[in-house]
């Protein structure tokens, strides 16, 4: 079995992508914590595990979870 390694550029890119995803989730949690319950679709506690799903959870919260 051949050992495959990522280039330093790929490692840096993946690291940055991970940081961006973590910031995205943090912003969703911060918004959820500071928003009134009547401004959120569904119970706020239901959004906590949803936001933990990488990329899809925070995006879903911002697109569908906030009443406009």
C-alpha positions as YAML, in Angstrom:
chain: A
units: angstrom
residues:
- id: 1
  name: UNK
  ca: [0.00, 0.00, 0.00]
- id: 2
  name: UNK
  ca: [1.44, 3.35, -1.04]
- id: 3
  name: UNK
  ca: [1.61, 6.10, 1.52]
- id: 4
  name: UNK
  ca: [0.04, 9.33, 0.29]
- id: 5
  name: UNK
  ca: [0.80, 12.66, 1.84]
- id: 6
  name: UNK
  ca: [-0.66, 16.06, 1.28]
- id: 7
  name: UNK
  ca: [1.49, 18.88, 0.03]
- id: 8
  name: UNK
  ca: [2.15, 21.76, 2.43]
- id: 9
  name: UNK
  ca: [-0.17, 23.94, 0.34]
- id: 10
  name: UNK
  ca: [-2.99, 21.39, 0.61]
- id: 11
  name: UNK
  ca: [-2.45, 21.08, 4.37]
- id: 12
  name: UNK
  ca: [-2.62, 24.86, 4.72]
- id: 13
  name: UNK
  ca: [-5.77, 25.03, 2.60]
- id: 14
  name: UNK
  ca: [-7.49, 22.33, 4.63]
- id: 15
  name: UNK
  ca: [-6.46, 24.03, 7.85]
- id: 16
  name: UNK
  ca: [-7.91, 27.34, 6.68]
- id: 17
  name: UNK
  ca: [-11.09, 25.61, 5.54]
- id: 18
  name: UNK
  ca: [-11.45, 24.05, 8.99]
- id: 19
  name: UNK
  ca: [-10.99, 27.42, 10.66]
- id: 20
  name: UNK
  ca: [-13.61, 29.03, 8.40]
- id: 21
  name: UNK
  ca: [-16.07, 26.22, 9.19]
- id: 22
  name: UNK
  ca: [-15.48, 26.61, 12.94]
- id: 23
  name: UNK
  ca: [-16.02, 30.38, 12.70]
- id: 24
  name: UNK
  ca: [-19.21, 29.80, 10.68]
- id: 25
  name: UNK
  ca: [-20.55, 27.46, 13.38]
- id: 26
  name: UNK
  ca: [-19.49, 29.87, 16.15]
- id: 27
  name: UNK
  ca: [-21.37, 32.73, 14.46]
- id: 28
  name: UNK
  ca: [-24.48, 30.58, 14.15]
- id: 29
  name: UNK
  ca: [-24.30, 29.64, 17.85]
- id: 30
  name: UNK
  ca: [-23.67, 33.26, 18.84]
- id: 31
  name: UNK
  ca: [-26.63, 34.47, 16.79]
- id: 32
  name: UNK
  ca: [-28.88, 31.73, 18.18]
- id: 33
  name: UNK
  ca: [-27.90, 32.60, 21.76]
- id: 34
  name: UNK
  ca: [-28.55, 36.33, 21.29]
- id: 35
  name: UNK
  ca: [-31.77, 36.09, 19.25]
- id: 36
  name: UNK
  ca: [-35.21, 36.03, 20.90]
- id: 37
  name: UNK
  ca: [-37.07, 32.72, 20.66]
- id: 38
  name: UNK
  ca: [-39.88, 34.29, 18.65]
- id: 39
  name: UNK
  ca: [-37.36, 35.25, 15.94]
- id: 40
  name: UNK
  ca: [-36.26, 31.63, 15.42]
- id: 41
  name: UNK
  ca: [-38.23, 29.00, 13.52]
- id: 42
  name: UNK
  ca: [-38.75, 26.01, 15.78]
- id: 43
  name: UNK
  ca: [-37.37, 25.54, 19.28]
- id: 44
  name: UNK
  ca: [-33.95, 27.05, 19.85]
- id: 45
  name: UNK
  ca: [-32.68, 23.86, 21.52]
- id: 46
  name: UNK
  ca: [-33.39, 21.92, 18.31]
- id: 47
  name: UNK
  ca: [-30.97, 24.16, 16.40]
- id: 48
  name: UNK
  ca: [-28.03, 23.34, 18.67]
- id: 49
  name: UNK
  ca: [-27.38, 19.81, 17.32]
- id: 50
  name: UNK
  ca: [-28.32, 20.95, 13.80]
- id: 51
  name: UNK
  ca: [-25.61, 23.63, 13.83]
- id: 52
  name: UNK
  ca: [-23.04, 20.97, 14.76]
- id: 53
  name: UNK
  ca: [-23.42, 19.37, 11.30]
- id: 54
  name: UNK
  ca: [-20.47, 20.76, 9.35]
- id: 55
  name: UNK
  ca: [-21.36, 23.50, 6.86]
- id: 56
  name: UNK
  ca: [-24.94, 22.28, 6.37]
- id: 57
  name: UNK
  ca: [-26.09, 23.05, 9.91]
- id: 58
  name: UNK
  ca: [-24.94, 26.68, 10.15]
- id: 59
  name: UNK
  ca: [-26.05, 27.35, 6.58]
- id: 60
  name: UNK
  ca: [-29.48, 25.87, 7.32]
- id: 61
  name: UNK
  ca: [-29.79, 27.99, 10.44]
- id: 62
  name: UNK
  ca: [-28.97, 31.21, 8.61]
- id: 63
  name: UNK
  ca: [-31.13, 30.35, 5.59]
- id: 64
  name: UNK
  ca: [-34.17, 28.74, 7.24]
- id: 65
  name: UNK
  ca: [-33.96, 29.14, 11.01]
- id: 66
  name: UNK
  ca: [-34.27, 32.90, 11.30]
- id: 67
  name: UNK
  ca: [-37.65, 34.55, 10.84]
- id: 68
  name: UNK
  ca: [-37.41, 37.56, 8.59]
...
